[in-house]
């Protein structure tokens, strides 16, 4: 497994865990972020996915 890919996966997991903890309150942050990613398809999300799956090419 690529070191950059592993670091990105760990970073994403930590961000998801933090969002899950914050979402315990009355405002659903995780689902709102997911909706914004689906609607606007930001460039940072594509770069993140490319980084995570960098070792899967070929």
Biopython code that builds the backbone (N, CA, C, O; Angstrom):
import numpy as np
from Bio.PDB.StructureBuilder import StructureBuilder

atoms = [
    (1, "UNK", "N", (0.846, -1.175, 0.000)),
    (1, "UNK", "CA", (0.000, 0.000, 0.000)),
    (1, "UNK", "C", (0.891, 1.237, 0.000)),
    (1, "UNK", "O", (1.908, 1.286, 0.691)),
    (2, "UNK", "N", (0.501, 2.211, -0.768)),
    (2, "UNK", "CA", (1.235, 3.457, -0.907)),
    (2, "UNK", "C", (1.171, 4.251, 0.403)),
    (2, "UNK", "O", (0.119, 4.288, 1.043)),
    (3, "UNK", "N", (2.273, 4.885, 0.812)),
    (3, "UNK", "CA", (2.310, 5.650, 2.060)),
    (3, "UNK", "C", (1.390, 6.869, 1.998)),
    (3, "UNK", "O", (0.735, 7.206, 2.984)),
    (4, "UNK", "N", (1.342, 7.522, 0.850)),
    (4, "UNK", "CA", (0.462, 8.689, 0.697)),
    (4, "UNK", "C", (-0.990, 8.254, 0.785)),
    (4, "UNK", "O", (-1.805, 8.930, 1.414)),
    (5, "UNK", "N", (-1.317, 7.142, 0.168)),
    (5, "UNK", "CA", (-2.675, 6.620, 0.207)),
    (5, "UNK", "C", (-3.072, 6.228, 1.633)),
    (5, "UNK", "O", (-4.192, 6.497, 2.067)),
    (6, "UNK", "N", (-2.156, 5.600, 2.351)),
    (6, "UNK", "CA", (-2.442, 5.208, 3.740)),
    (6, "UNK", "C", (-2.676, 6.426, 4.620)),
    (6, "UNK", "O", (-3.602, 6.443, 5.431)),
    (7, "UNK", "N", (-1.840, 7.442, 4.460)),
    (7, "UNK", "CA", (-2.002, 8.663, 5.245)),
    (7, "UNK", "C", (-3.348, 9.323, 4.952)),
    (7, "UNK", "O", (-4.020, 9.793, 5.870)),
    (8, "UNK", "N", (-3.745, 9.360, 3.685)),
    (8, "UNK", "CA", (-5.035, 9.962, 3.313)),
    (8, "UNK", "C", (-6.199, 9.164, 3.894)),
    (8, "UNK", "O", (-7.193, 9.742, 4.333)),
    (9, "UNK", "N", (-6.079, 7.859, 3.897)),
    (9, "UNK", "CA", (-7.146, 7.023, 4.471)),
    (9, "UNK", "C", (-7.282, 7.251, 5.970)),
    (9, "UNK", "O", (-8.394, 7.342, 6.490)),
    (10, "UNK", "N", (-6.160, 7.343, 6.659)),
    (10, "UNK", "CA", (-6.195, 7.582, 8.105)),
    (10, "UNK", "C", (-6.769, 8.965, 8.390)),
    (10, "UNK", "O", (-7.579, 9.127, 9.304)),
    (11, "UNK", "N", (-6.354, 9.961, 7.613)),
    (11, "UNK", "CA", (-6.854, 11.317, 7.794)),
    (11, "UNK", "C", (-8.367, 11.370, 7.560)),
    (11, "UNK", "O", (-9.084, 12.020, 8.321)),
    (12, "UNK", "N", (-8.852, 10.702, 6.530)),
    (12, "UNK", "CA", (-10.295, 10.669, 6.251)),
    (12, "UNK", "C", (-11.057, 9.985, 7.381)),
    (12, "UNK", "O", (-12.123, 10.447, 7.787)),
    (13, "UNK", "N", (-10.511, 8.896, 7.880)),
    (13, "UNK", "CA", (-11.168, 8.189, 8.984)),
    (13, "UNK", "C", (-11.265, 9.081, 10.219)),
    (13, "UNK", "O", (-12.302, 9.110, 10.881)),
    (14, "UNK", "N", (-10.201, 9.804, 10.532)),
    (14, "UNK", "CA", (-10.230, 10.698, 11.685)),
    (14, "UNK", "C", (-11.230, 11.831, 11.502)),
    (14, "UNK", "O", (-11.910, 12.221, 12.451)),
    (15, "UNK", "N", (-11.322, 12.361, 10.288)),
    (15, "UNK", "CA", (-12.298, 13.421, 10.023)),
    (15, "UNK", "C", (-13.718, 12.879, 10.151)),
    (15, "UNK", "O", (-14.580, 13.546, 10.723)),
    (16, "UNK", "N", (-13.974, 11.686, 9.630)),
    (16, "UNK", "CA", (-15.307, 11.093, 9.765)),
    (16, "UNK", "C", (-15.668, 10.830, 11.221)),
    (16, "UNK", "O", (-16.812, 11.042, 11.625)),
    (17, "UNK", "N", (-14.709, 10.373, 12.008)),
    (17, "UNK", "CA", (-14.963, 10.147, 13.437)),
    (17, "UNK", "C", (-15.275, 11.465, 14.131)),
    (17, "UNK", "O", (-16.193, 11.532, 14.949)),
    (18, "UNK", "N", (-14.518, 12.516, 13.813)),
    (18, "UNK", "CA", (-14.789, 13.830, 14.402)),
    (18, "UNK", "C", (-16.170, 14.342, 14.000)),
    (18, "UNK", "O", (-16.895, 14.893, 14.829)),
    (19, "UNK", "N", (-16.535, 14.162, 12.731)),
    (19, "UNK", "CA", (-17.865, 14.591, 12.286)),
    (19, "UNK", "C", (-18.969, 13.782, 12.960)),
    (19, "UNK", "O", (-20.032, 14.324, 13.261)),
    (20, "UNK", "N", (-18.734, 12.509, 13.199)),
    (20, "UNK", "CA", (-19.731, 11.688, 13.889)),
    (20, "UNK", "C", (-19.925, 12.170, 15.319)),
    (20, "UNK", "O", (-21.050, 12.192, 15.819)),
    (21, "UNK", "N", (-18.847, 12.554, 15.977)),
    (21, "UNK", "CA", (-18.951, 13.051, 17.349)),
    (21, "UNK", "C", (-19.678, 14.384, 17.382)),
    (21, "UNK", "O", (-20.514, 14.615, 18.256)),
    (22, "UNK", "N", (-19.370, 15.259, 16.443)),
    (22, "UNK", "CA", (-20.027, 16.569, 16.386)),
    (22, "UNK", "C", (-21.497, 16.423, 16.011)),
    (22, "UNK", "O", (-22.328, 17.216, 16.453)),
    (23, "UNK", "N", (-21.825, 15.429, 15.210)),
    (23, "UNK", "CA", (-23.207, 15.244, 14.746)),
    (23, "UNK", "C", (-24.142, 14.710, 15.809)),
    (23, "UNK", "O", (-25.334, 14.549, 15.546)),
    (24, "UNK", "N", (-23.646, 14.430, 16.993)),
    (24, "UNK", "CA", (-24.510, 13.954, 18.069)),
    (24, "UNK", "C", (-25.493, 15.049, 18.471)),
    (24, "UNK", "O", (-26.584, 14.756, 18.958)),
    (25, "UNK", "N", (-25.114, 16.297, 18.271)),
    (25, "UNK", "CA", (-25.986, 17.426, 18.588)),
    (25, "UNK", "C", (-27.182, 17.494, 17.654)),
    (25, "UNK", "O", (-27.405, 16.576, 16.865)),
    (26, "UNK", "N", (-27.948, 18.562, 17.735)),
    (26, "UNK", "CA", (-29.184, 18.662, 16.954)),
    (26, "UNK", "C", (-28.999, 18.950, 15.468)),
    (26, "UNK", "O", (-29.957, 18.837, 14.702)),
    (27, "UNK", "N", (-27.779, 19.324, 15.037)),
    (27, "UNK", "CA", (-27.558, 19.667, 13.641)),
    (27, "UNK", "C", (-26.794, 18.530, 12.954)),
    (27, "UNK", "O", (-25.672, 18.222, 13.356)),
    (28, "UNK", "N", (-27.371, 17.907, 11.936)),
    (28, "UNK", "CA", (-26.703, 16.788, 11.251)),
    (28, "UNK", "C", (-25.627, 17.278, 10.278)),
    (28, "UNK", "O", (-25.925, 17.552, 9.116)),
    (29, "UNK", "N", (-24.401, 17.387, 10.735)),
    (29, "UNK", "CA", (-23.315, 17.942, 9.928)),
    (29, "UNK", "C", (-22.852, 16.957, 8.855)),
    (29, "UNK", "O", (-22.598, 17.356, 7.718)),
    (30, "UNK", "N", (-22.742, 15.682, 9.204)),
    (30, "UNK", "CA", (-22.214, 14.694, 8.265)),
    (30, "UNK", "C", (-23.105, 14.560, 7.031)),
    (30, "UNK", "O", (-22.603, 14.541, 5.907)),
    (31, "UNK", "N", (-24.398, 14.469, 7.225)),
    (31, "UNK", "CA", (-25.293, 14.338, 6.076)),
    (31, "UNK", "C", (-25.339, 15.625, 5.258)),
    (31, "UNK", "O", (-25.492, 15.571, 4.038)),
    (32, "UNK", "N", (-25.208, 16.774, 5.904)),
    (32, "UNK", "CA", (-25.170, 18.039, 5.179)),
    (32, "UNK", "C", (-23.914, 18.121, 4.313)),
    (32, "UNK", "O", (-23.981, 18.548, 3.161)),
    (33, "UNK", "N", (-22.762, 17.712, 4.866)),
    (33, "UNK", "CA", (-21.516, 17.690, 4.085)),
    (33, "UNK", "C", (-21.647, 16.725, 2.906)),
    (33, "UNK", "O", (-21.212, 17.040, 1.798)),
    (34, "UNK", "N", (-22.241, 15.559, 3.137)),
    (34, "UNK", "CA", (-22.434, 14.593, 2.058)),
    (34, "UNK", "C", (-23.315, 15.144, 0.953)),
    (34, "UNK", "O", (-23.038, 14.933, -0.228)),
    (35, "UNK", "N", (-24.360, 15.841, 1.322)),
    (35, "UNK", "CA", (-25.252, 16.443, 0.333)),
    (35, "UNK", "C", (-24.526, 17.512, -0.476)),
    (35, "UNK", "O", (-24.702, 17.590, -1.691)),
    (36, "UNK", "N", (-23.722, 18.327, 0.174)),
    (36, "UNK", "CA", (-22.965, 19.358, -0.545)),
    (36, "UNK", "C", (-21.962, 18.729, -1.509)),
    (36, "UNK", "O", (-21.770, 19.242, -2.612)),
    (37, "UNK", "N", (-21.321, 17.634, -1.117)),
    (37, "UNK", "CA", (-20.371, 16.952, -2.004)),
    (37, "UNK", "C", (-21.094, 16.369, -3.215)),
    (37, "UNK", "O", (-20.586, 16.444, -4.334)),
    (38, "UNK", "N", (-22.266, 15.794, -3.004)),
    (38, "UNK", "CA", (-23.021, 15.198, -4.108)),
    (38, "UNK", "C", (-23.530, 16.275, -5.071)),
    (38, "UNK", "O", (-23.482, 16.090, -6.288)),
    (39, "UNK", "N", (-24.009, 17.384, -4.540)),
    (39, "UNK", "CA", (-24.585, 18.424, -5.393)),
    (39, "UNK", "C", (-23.513, 19.200, -6.152)),
    (39, "UNK", "O", (-23.631, 19.390, -7.363)),
    (40, "UNK", "N", (-22.468, 19.651, -5.457)),
    (40, "UNK", "CA", (-21.492, 20.556, -6.069)),
    (40, "UNK", "C", (-20.249, 19.867, -6.612)),
    (40, "UNK", "O", (-19.511, 20.474, -7.389)),
    (41, "UNK", "N", (-19.991, 18.621, -6.230)),
    (41, "UNK", "CA", (-18.820, 17.855, -6.666)),
    (41, "UNK", "C", (-17.550, 18.698, -6.643)),
    (41, "UNK", "O", (-16.980, 18.982, -7.697)),
    (42, "UNK", "N", (-17.098, 19.104, -5.454)),
    (42, "UNK", "CA", (-15.928, 19.986, -5.361)),
    (42, "UNK", "C", (-14.643, 19.285, -5.800)),
    (42, "UNK", "O", (-14.517, 18.064, -5.710)),
    (43, "UNK", "N", (-13.708, 20.081, -6.271)),
    (43, "UNK", "CA", (-12.442, 19.565, -6.765)),
    (43, "UNK", "C", (-11.627, 18.910, -5.657)),
    (43, "UNK", "O", (-10.909, 17.943, -5.914)),
    (44, "UNK", "N", (-11.726, 19.425, -4.411)),
    (44, "UNK", "CA", (-10.967, 18.830, -3.320)),
    (44, "UNK", "C", (-11.416, 17.393, -3.054)),
    (44, "UNK", "O", (-10.609, 16.563, -2.634)),
    (45, "UNK", "N", (-12.685, 17.092, -3.293)),
    (45, "UNK", "CA", (-13.169, 15.736, -3.069)),
    (45, "UNK", "C", (-12.612, 14.776, -4.118)),
    (45, "UNK", "O", (-12.235, 13.650, -3.793)),
    (46, "UNK", "N", (-12.560, 15.219, -5.374)),
    (46, "UNK", "CA", (-11.989, 14.375, -6.420)),
    (46, "UNK", "C", (-10.511, 14.110, -6.164)),
    (46, "UNK", "O", (-10.036, 12.987, -6.331)),
    (47, "UNK", "N", (-9.787, 15.156, -5.755)),
    (47, "UNK", "CA", (-8.362, 14.966, -5.443)),
    (47, "UNK", "C", (-8.175, 14.007, -4.277)),
    (47, "UNK", "O", (-7.248, 13.197, -4.277)),
    (48, "UNK", "N", (-9.053, 14.097, -3.284)),
    (48, "UNK", "CA", (-8.984, 13.198, -2.130)),
    (48, "UNK", "C", (-9.222, 11.756, -2.553)),
    (48, "UNK", "O", (-8.498, 10.857, -2.124)),
    (49, "UNK", "N", (-10.219, 11.528, -3.381)),
    (49, "UNK", "CA", (-10.502, 10.175, -3.866)),
    (49, "UNK", "C", (-9.356, 9.652, -4.716)),
    (49, "UNK", "O", (-8.976, 8.488, -4.595)),
    (50, "UNK", "N", (-8.803, 10.499, -5.576)),
    (50, "UNK", "CA", (-7.654, 10.087, -6.383)),
    (50, "UNK", "C", (-6.456, 9.720, -5.514)),
    (50, "UNK", "O", (-5.733, 8.771, -5.818)),
    (51, "UNK", "N", (-6.245, 10.460, -4.445)),
    (51, "UNK", "CA", (-5.137, 10.178, -3.537)),
    (51, "UNK", "C", (-5.347, 8.866, -2.794)),
    (51, "UNK", "O", (-4.417, 8.076, -2.633)),
    (52, "UNK", "N", (-6.573, 8.645, -2.344)),
    (52, "UNK", "CA", (-6.870, 7.424, -1.587)),
    (52, "UNK", "C", (-6.681, 6.184, -2.467)),
    (52, "UNK", "O", (-6.147, 5.172, -2.012)),
    (53, "UNK", "N", (-7.116, 6.265, -3.720)),
    (53, "UNK", "CA", (-7.046, 5.111, -4.607)),
    (53, "UNK", "C", (-5.852, 5.173, -5.550)),
    (53, "UNK", "O", (-5.884, 4.538, -6.604)),
    (54, "UNK", "N", (-4.807, 5.910, -5.215)),
    (54, "UNK", "CA", (-3.634, 6.047, -6.069)),
    (54, "UNK", "C", (-2.917, 4.729, -6.289)),
    (54, "UNK", "O", (-2.362, 4.497, -7.363)),
    (55, "UNK", "N", (-2.923, 3.869, -5.291)),
    (55, "UNK", "CA", (-2.211, 2.587, -5.430)),
    (55, "UNK", "C", (-3.049, 1.527, -6.136)),
    (55, "UNK", "O", (-2.565, 0.415, -6.344)),
    (56, "UNK", "N", (-4.278, 1.832, -6.509)),
    (56, "UNK", "CA", (-5.169, 0.868, -7.159)),
    (56, "UNK", "C", (-5.133, 0.962, -8.682)),
    (56, "UNK", "O", (-5.802, 0.178, -9.356)),
    (57, "UNK", "N", (-4.377, 1.890, -9.234)),
    (57, "UNK", "CA", (-4.356, 2.078, -10.685)),
    (57, "UNK", "C", (-3.536, 0.977, -11.353)),
    (57, "UNK", "O", (-2.517, 0.526, -10.831)),
    (58, "UNK", "N", (-4.010, 0.567, -12.510)),
    (58, "UNK", "CA", (-3.269, -0.408, -13.309)),
    (58, "UNK", "C", (-3.734, -1.742, -13.037)),
    (58, "UNK", "O", (-3.228, -2.703, -13.617)),
]
sb = StructureBuilder()
sb.init_structure("model")
sb.init_model(0)
sb.init_chain("A")
sb.init_seg("    ")
for serial, (resi, resn, name, xyz) in enumerate(atoms, 1):
    if name == "N":
        sb.init_residue(resn, " ", resi, " ")
    sb.init_atom(name, np.array(xyz, "f"), 0.0, 1.0, " ", f" {name:<3s}", serial, name[0])
structure = sb.get_structure()
